[in-house]
Amino acid sequence: MNFSRNILNKLIGDLSQNTDDPVNTLYYALRLLSKWRSAMIQNTFIKEEGTKVLQGPLKGLDFIEKSAEGCHVPKLLGSYEQPLHPFIRKSSINNYKKIINIGCAEGYYAVGFAMVAPSLVSYAFDTNGQAREICAKLAQKNGVGDRVKIGSDFGHADFARYGHERVLVFCDIEGAEDDLLNPERAPSLRKLDIIVESHECLRSGVTQRLISRFKATHDIRLVEDNGTRLLEAPPRWFAKLAHLDQLLATWEWRSGPTPWLIMRAKK
C-alpha cells in the first residue's frame, strides 16, 4: 500500500504526527479503530444477551459489563483464550483444593473457577486496587464471595504457604512471570502445578527461560495460539453481523505472541 504521508494524515489525523514510519502508524490506527468497533459490538452483545458467559469452561458465569483491562466480548462469548480450555475444564479444576490466580484482573478466572468447582477456594491477587474491588463484587454477584480470597502483592516467599497442598498456580502478570516464577528463589514452586501465560511479546525469550527452570521438576506442555476461535452455538443475532464484526468479536487485542505453559509437577 503506497499511501502518501498526506493521505495518512487525513486518514488518521494526530496518530500520523511525529513519526517516520507511516506503515507502523497505520497499524496502530487500525488497532485503535478495531478496539472502538469492538466496544460497539460489546454494547450489542450486552443488549441482546446480558452478561452471562455463553460457552466454554466458565459457561454461566455472570460477568460484568466492562473488563478492568483488555478485551471483553470474547470473555462473554466464552471463546477467550480458547487454546487453554482443555486444561481448565471442570474435571481438571476439581483436582485442586486451591487455585492461586496471580494477576486476577476483574476476576474472570478466579471467580469462574470457584463457580464451576464448589469445593475450591480461589486466591485472587492483583496490584490494581480497582481490579480487586471489581473482583470482590463479581464474586458476590455469583454467590462465591466466601470462597474467593483477594489480595494485592504476591512474592517468592508466599509460595511456601501452599507447597504441601493440591494447588494450581494460575499466572498472568504481563511479563513479570520472568521474575516471579523462579524455583531458586521460591523452592515450593517445584511441587506446584503451574499454568502461566508467557508474554513473549513483552520479554523475548521468557518462554524458554521458564521451560529451562522447570524441566527437571515438571512435565511441560507448550500451548500456542494462532488466533483462531470456534463458537459452538453462536446466538442468532451474531450470525447476522458482518464477517469483520464477527472476527472482531473474538479478537483478544493481543499485540504479539503470548503462549501458555502447562507445567505439572512430577510426582
One Martini backbone bead per residue (centre of mass of N, CA, C, O) as a GRO file, in nm:
protein
  267
    1MET     BB    1   0.089   0.041   0.029
    2ASN     BB    2   0.103   0.376  -0.126
    3PHE     BB    3   0.093   0.594   0.097
    4SER     BB    4   0.083   0.903   0.166
    5ARG     BB    5   0.131   1.128   0.408
    6ASN     BB    6  -0.127   1.295   0.357
    7ILE     BB    7  -0.328   1.061   0.364
    8LEU     BB    8  -0.265   0.968   0.648
    9ASN     BB    9  -0.346   1.229   0.789
   10LYS     BB   10  -0.645   1.212   0.701
   11LEU     BB   11  -0.707   0.927   0.828
   12ILE     BB   12  -0.536   0.966   1.137
   13GLY     BB   13  -0.412   1.222   1.209
   14ASP     BB   14  -0.239   1.241   1.496
   15LEU     BB   15  -0.107   0.952   1.455
   16SER     BB   16   0.095   1.075   1.214
   17GLN     BB   17   0.256   1.221   1.410
   18ASN     BB   18   0.581   1.194   1.483
   19THR     BB   19   0.666   1.006   1.222
   20ASP     BB   20   0.870   0.768   1.009
   21ASP     BB   21   0.622   0.535   1.009
   22PRO     BB   22   0.338   0.487   0.839
   23VAL     BB   23   0.277   0.184   0.874
   24ASN     BB   24   0.282   0.182   1.185
   25THR     BB   25   0.063   0.394   1.218
   26LEU     BB   26  -0.161   0.237   1.077
   27TYR     BB   27  -0.164  -0.002   1.265
   28TYR     BB   28  -0.252   0.159   1.523
   29ALA     BB   29  -0.507   0.272   1.399
   30LEU     BB   30  -0.647  -0.001   1.349
   31ARG     BB   31  -0.651  -0.088   1.643
   32LEU     BB   32  -0.820   0.146   1.746
   33LEU     BB   33  -1.067   0.097   1.563
   34SER     BB   34  -1.115  -0.197   1.657
   35LYS     BB   35  -1.175  -0.129   1.952
   36TRP     BB   36  -1.415   0.050   1.897
   37ARG     BB   37  -1.583  -0.170   1.755
   38SER     BB   38  -1.586  -0.368   1.993
   39ALA     BB   39  -1.758  -0.181   2.173
   40MET     BB   40  -2.011  -0.195   1.995
   41ILE     BB   41  -2.048  -0.502   2.019
   42GLN     BB   42  -2.074  -0.507   2.324
   43ASN     BB   43  -2.341  -0.353   2.338
   44THR     BB   44  -2.501  -0.563   2.178
   45PHE     BB   45  -2.459  -0.805   2.356
   46ILE     BB   46  -2.584  -0.693   2.620
   47LYS     BB   47  -2.861  -0.635   2.498
   48GLU     BB   48  -2.914  -0.946   2.410
   49GLU     BB   49  -2.762  -1.122   2.675
   50GLY     BB   50  -2.591  -0.976   2.867
   51THR     BB   51  -2.342  -1.128   3.118
   52LYS     BB   52  -2.334  -1.412   3.017
   53VAL     BB   53  -2.164  -1.689   2.962
   54LEU     BB   54  -2.204  -1.904   2.680
   55GLN     BB   55  -1.921  -2.064   2.691
   56GLY     BB   56  -1.726  -2.296   2.812
   57PRO     BB   57  -1.581  -2.344   3.126
   58LEU     BB   58  -1.754  -2.057   3.222
   59LYS     BB   59  -2.034  -2.121   3.193
   60GLY     BB   60  -2.262  -1.883   3.355
   61LEU     BB   61  -2.110  -1.653   3.416
   62ASP     BB   62  -2.166  -1.345   3.581
   63PHE     BB   63  -2.059  -1.078   3.457
   64ILE     BB   64  -1.955  -0.783   3.311
   65GLU     BB   65  -1.961  -0.481   3.114
   66LYS     BB   66  -1.644  -0.429   3.196
   67SER     BB   67  -1.326  -0.455   3.175
   68ALA     BB   68  -1.036  -0.369   3.338
   69GLU     BB   69  -0.891  -0.515   3.086
   70GLY     BB   70  -0.913  -0.536   2.773
   71CYS     BB   71  -1.105  -0.749   2.653
   72HIS     BB   72  -1.466  -0.873   2.635
   73VAL     BB   73  -1.637  -1.041   2.435
   74PRO     BB   74  -1.485  -1.317   2.453
   75LYS     BB   75  -1.579  -1.370   2.744
   76LEU     BB   76  -1.884  -1.382   2.684
   77LEU     BB   77  -1.865  -1.602   2.460
   78GLY     BB   78  -1.619  -1.815   2.555
   79SER     BB   79  -1.338  -1.776   2.365
   80TYR     BB   80  -1.133  -1.717   2.564
   81GLU     BB   81  -0.849  -1.871   2.544
   82GLN     BB   82  -0.911  -2.152   2.393
   83PRO     BB   83  -0.642  -2.329   2.404
   84LEU     BB   84  -0.686  -2.362   2.730
   85HIS     BB   85  -0.950  -2.529   2.787
   86PRO     BB   86  -0.850  -2.834   2.829
   87PHE     BB   87  -0.699  -2.729   3.120
   88ILE     BB   88  -0.993  -2.582   3.255
   89ARG     BB   89  -1.179  -2.780   3.323
   90LYS     BB   90  -1.367  -2.908   3.563
   91SER     BB   91  -1.206  -3.178   3.589
   92SER     BB   92  -0.939  -3.024   3.652
   93ILE     BB   93  -1.015  -2.822   3.882
   94ASN     BB   94  -1.120  -3.053   4.087
   95ASN     BB   95  -0.814  -3.140   4.171
   96TYR     BB   96  -0.836  -2.883   4.351
   97LYS     BB   97  -0.837  -2.682   4.648
   98LYS     BB   98  -0.647  -2.459   4.510
   99ILE     BB   99  -0.617  -2.124   4.366
  100ILE     BB  100  -0.360  -1.916   4.224
  101ASN     BB  101  -0.436  -1.591   4.109
  102ILE     BB  102  -0.200  -1.417   3.928
  103GLY     BB  103  -0.357  -1.169   3.785
  104CYS     BB  104  -0.695  -1.134   3.803
  105ALA     BB  105  -0.827  -0.878   3.785
  106GLU     BB  106  -1.180  -0.906   3.764
  107GLY     BB  107  -1.220  -1.246   3.792
  108TYR     BB  108  -1.281  -1.451   3.568
  109TYR     BB  109  -1.123  -1.697   3.692
  110ALA     BB  110  -1.147  -1.689   3.998
  111VAL     BB  111  -1.463  -1.702   3.989
  112GLY     BB  112  -1.510  -1.923   3.779
  113PHE     BB  113  -1.376  -2.155   3.934
  114ALA     BB  114  -1.558  -2.137   4.188
  115MET     BB  115  -1.821  -2.197   4.034
  116VAL     BB  116  -1.740  -2.490   3.902
  117ALA     BB  117  -1.593  -2.545   4.202
  118PRO     BB  118  -1.736  -2.587   4.513
  119SER     BB  119  -1.452  -2.679   4.677
  120LEU     BB  120  -1.307  -2.423   4.598
  121VAL     BB  121  -1.029  -2.207   4.658
  122SER     BB  122  -0.980  -1.863   4.564
  123TYR     BB  123  -0.680  -1.685   4.491
  124ALA     BB  124  -0.666  -1.327   4.446
  125PHE     BB  125  -0.421  -1.133   4.259
  126ASP     BB  126  -0.367  -0.767   4.262
  127THR     BB  127  -0.229  -0.438   4.220
  128ASN     BB  128  -0.516  -0.346   4.141
  129GLY     BB  129  -0.762  -0.199   4.314
  130GLN     BB  130  -1.000  -0.198   4.115
  131ALA     BB  131  -0.988  -0.496   4.042
  132ARG     BB  132  -1.045  -0.602   4.328
  133GLU     BB  133  -1.325  -0.478   4.357
  134ILE     BB  134  -1.453  -0.622   4.118
  135CYS     BB  135  -1.395  -0.909   4.211
  136ALA     BB  136  -1.566  -0.898   4.467
  137LYS     BB  137  -1.836  -0.836   4.324
  138LEU     BB  138  -1.835  -1.088   4.141
  139ALA     BB  139  -1.843  -1.296   4.368
  140GLN     BB  140  -2.113  -1.205   4.487
  141LYS     BB  141  -2.285  -1.229   4.227
  142ASN     BB  142  -2.200  -1.563   4.222
  143GLY     BB  143  -2.190  -1.685   4.527
  144VAL     BB  144  -1.840  -1.680   4.610
  145GLY     BB  145  -1.724  -1.487   4.840
  146ASP     BB  146  -1.617  -1.719   5.049
  147ARG     BB  147  -1.403  -1.843   4.800
  148VAL     BB  148  -1.275  -1.548   4.751
  149LYS     BB  149  -0.944  -1.444   4.793
  150ILE     BB  150  -0.810  -1.115   4.835
  151GLY     BB  151  -0.512  -0.964   4.693
  152SER     BB  152  -0.212  -0.821   4.605
  153ASP     BB  153   0.064  -0.914   4.673
  154PHE     BB  154   0.313  -1.152   4.524
  155GLY     BB  155   0.573  -1.358   4.638
  156HIS     BB  156   0.809  -1.590   4.689
  157ALA     BB  157   0.731  -1.658   4.992
  158ASP     BB  158   0.422  -1.736   4.939
  159PHE     BB  159   0.452  -2.030   4.826
  160ALA     BB  160   0.506  -2.182   5.103
  161ARG     BB  161   0.198  -2.212   5.188
  162TYR     BB  162   0.143  -2.438   4.926
  163GLY     BB  163   0.357  -2.693   4.910
  164HIS     BB  164   0.135  -2.918   5.069
  165GLU     BB  165  -0.075  -2.889   4.831
  166ARG     BB  166  -0.349  -2.892   4.609
  167VAL     BB  167  -0.215  -2.672   4.369
  168LEU     BB  168  -0.283  -2.390   4.151
  169VAL     BB  169  -0.098  -2.191   3.933
  170PHE     BB  170  -0.233  -1.880   3.798
  171CYS     BB  171  -0.055  -1.686   3.548
  172ASP     BB  172  -0.095  -1.313   3.475
  173ILE     BB  173   0.186  -1.060   3.449
  174GLU     BB  174   0.312  -0.909   3.200
  175GLY     BB  175   0.625  -1.057   3.238
  176ALA     BB  176   0.675  -1.110   3.557
  177GLU     BB  177   0.723  -1.422   3.542
  178ASP     BB  178   1.032  -1.406   3.507
  179ASP     BB  179   1.066  -1.339   3.823
  180LEU     BB  180   0.864  -1.513   3.997
  181LEU     BB  181   0.926  -1.794   3.839
  182ASN     BB  182   1.159  -1.906   4.079
  183PRO     BB  183   1.293  -2.186   4.232
  184GLU     BB  184   1.538  -2.053   4.374
  185ARG     BB  185   1.341  -1.841   4.537
  186ALA     BB  186   1.090  -2.072   4.511
  187PRO     BB  187   1.087  -2.397   4.599
  188SER     BB  188   0.774  -2.471   4.599
  189LEU     BB  189   0.736  -2.476   4.284
  190ARG     BB  190   0.830  -2.779   4.244
  191LYS     BB  191   0.523  -2.881   4.362
  192LEU     BB  192   0.364  -2.706   4.157
  193ASP     BB  193   0.117  -2.630   3.961
  194ILE     BB  194   0.132  -2.464   3.629
  195ILE     BB  195  -0.020  -2.171   3.476
  196VAL     BB  196   0.128  -1.973   3.209
  197GLU     BB  197   0.161  -1.664   3.070
  198SER     BB  198   0.378  -1.595   2.801
  199HIS     BB  199   0.533  -1.276   2.732
  200GLU     BB  200   0.702  -1.263   2.451
  201CYS     BB  201   0.625  -0.965   2.352
  202LEU     BB  202   0.780  -0.839   2.620
  203ARG     BB  203   0.984  -1.105   2.674
  204SER     BB  204   1.230  -1.222   2.528
  205GLY     BB  205   1.265  -1.572   2.613
  206VAL     BB  206   1.078  -1.658   2.856
  207THR     BB  207   0.983  -1.940   2.778
  208GLN     BB  208   1.263  -2.086   2.787
  209ARG     BB  209   1.334  -2.008   3.073
  210LEU     BB  210   1.102  -2.161   3.210
  211ILE     BB  211   1.162  -2.438   3.101
  212SER     BB  212   1.447  -2.463   3.224
  213ARG     BB  213   1.359  -2.436   3.528
  214PHE     BB  214   1.121  -2.693   3.508
  215LYS     BB  215   1.212  -2.966   3.360
  216ALA     BB  216   1.302  -3.137   3.620
  217THR     BB  217   0.997  -3.103   3.782
  218HIS     BB  218   0.829  -3.093   3.502
  219ASP     BB  219   0.562  -3.128   3.298
  220ILE     BB  220   0.564  -2.985   2.966
  221ARG     BB  221   0.335  -2.759   2.790
  222LEU     BB  222   0.299  -2.604   2.483
  223VAL     BB  223   0.069  -2.329   2.411
  224GLU     BB  224  -0.054  -2.210   2.125
  225ASP     BB  225  -0.168  -1.911   1.922
  226ASN     BB  226  -0.352  -1.830   1.610
  227GLY     BB  227  -0.658  -1.693   1.675
  228THR     BB  228  -0.852  -1.915   1.656
  229ARG     BB  229  -1.218  -1.945   1.663
  230LEU     BB  230  -1.491  -2.138   1.822
  231LEU     BB  231  -1.841  -2.153   1.796
  232GLU     BB  232  -2.086  -2.359   1.894
  233ALA     BB  233  -2.355  -2.142   1.964
  234PRO     BB  234  -2.440  -1.887   1.821
  235PRO     BB  235  -2.623  -1.635   1.812
  236ARG     BB  236  -2.832  -1.505   1.582
  237TRP     BB  237  -2.723  -1.210   1.577
  238PHE     BB  238  -2.429  -1.290   1.512
  239ALA     BB  239  -2.483  -1.407   1.220
  240LYS     BB  240  -2.564  -1.100   1.117
  241LEU     BB  241  -2.296  -1.014   1.112
  242ALA     BB  242  -2.036  -0.907   0.997
  243HIS     BB  243  -1.744  -1.062   0.946
  244LEU     BB  244  -1.567  -0.853   1.085
  245ASP     BB  245  -1.730  -0.847   1.352
  246GLN     BB  246  -1.685  -1.145   1.421
  247LEU     BB  247  -1.380  -1.119   1.449
  248LEU     BB  248  -1.377  -0.888   1.663
  249ALA     BB  249  -1.534  -1.047   1.886
  250THR     BB  250  -1.268  -1.259   1.913
  251TRP     BB  251  -1.071  -1.046   1.967
  252GLU     BB  252  -0.778  -0.997   2.210
  253TRP     BB  253  -0.560  -0.756   2.157
  254ARG     BB  254  -0.299  -0.871   2.064
  255SER     BB  255   0.054  -0.782   1.991
  256GLY     BB  256   0.148  -1.088   2.046
  257PRO     BB  257   0.298  -1.344   2.177
  258THR     BB  258   0.102  -1.577   2.419
  259PRO     BB  259   0.186  -1.833   2.553
  260TRP     BB  260   0.152  -2.146   2.719
  261LEU     BB  261   0.224  -2.312   3.034
  262ILE     BB  262   0.202  -2.656   3.122
  263MET     BB  263   0.286  -2.743   3.467
  264ARG     BB  264   0.357  -3.058   3.602
  265ALA     BB  265   0.430  -3.205   3.874
  266LYS     BB  266   0.638  -3.441   3.966
  267LYS     BB  267   0.581  -3.751   4.155
   0.00000   0.00000   0.00000
